[in-house]
């Protein structure tokens, strides 16, 4: 899958924008091409054409930060990696690491790594729990007291985001960044309306605006708005600010489940 702005043309006095997805083209006329970013009214074309997203200097600085940050993180946090692995093994056996396909930059798919915090058949149980989705939408799933979560160990790692630490390997490999929209599942992307493809214009990350603004408490529409804000405002300073704000957000554990 790939997402690119292919053209912007005039049709009957109204601007129409075409976004190519998976080799095809989706035309976004009028209201379908517009999204709300904070208090401003913008367009998909303007967001995808954001200078910072395409700046070679910004991309280089971001990549250097990602490589250094992920290496330092893996080394410094290695005792926590070891303790988490032992805890999962003793509590619920193997596998210790959960692997899942996610959608990244420009729609490319990759394997994400997490410490396993749910039972081994968690994916098979999901359909039976759909009616209890607290987000109340068909895109993302949120259940505060999810019965699939491993008691105590899984709950603690999810609340503190320790389960996400193996994604530092994804950052080091260049599949993710320290900062960026959280990577979606392919089945979630399949439910996106065309404007939602804006999320794929930036490399996915460990943290972003909605991770420091409520995490799981936010519904998909709010997450999408904040991800659009990141695509529109991303810069090296914004990235550093979001990294700094992530630590107090983790301590407060607001929106964690």
Order of alpha helices (4+ residues) and beta strands (2+ residues): beta-beta-beta-beta-beta-alpha-alpha-alpha-alpha-beta-beta-alpha-alpha-alpha-beta-alpha-beta-alpha-alpha
